[in-house]
């Protein structure tokens, strides 16, 4: 599980408060924010809004896709695909095109079509849960 410090949508003050609550990984964040009630409790504990918690959760779900690491996260950020909802909101071909352009801009190899399709399908499956 990636550390919560890998999330780009958490302001430092909230990051510090999450760590004081013992939430150090995206997996723990996903667990403590699984339901509406848990999200509200977490928001209250770290003095955030539930929309903030949802945004953190959305990005954490993205980071937990198979074969997804810091390089892929940077690629998605460059492609302006910042969370699971962003992945599910675009067509597979569009995602591939965005990631290909982002790879050129970052001067790194683009993921292959099979990997992009796997991420896209995983995102859709997770969004349905």
BELVENHU-V340487 format. One record per run of one state. SS is the DSSP state (2 for helix, 1 for strand, 0 for the rest). FROM is the first residue (numbers start at 1). LEN is the number of residues. If there is no record, write none. Layout:
ss & from & len
SS & FROM & LEN
SS & FROM & LEN
This chain:
ss & from & len
0 & 1 & 2
1 & 3 & 1
2 & 4 & 3
0 & 7 & 5
2 & 12 & 9
0 & 21 & 4
1 & 25 & 1
2 & 26 & 7
0 & 33 & 3
2 & 36 & 11
0 & 47 & 3
2 & 50 & 14
0 & 64 & 6
2 & 70 & 9
0 & 79 & 5
2 & 84 & 5
0 & 89 & 3
2 & 92 & 15
0 & 107 & 6
2 & 113 & 16
0 & 129 & 1
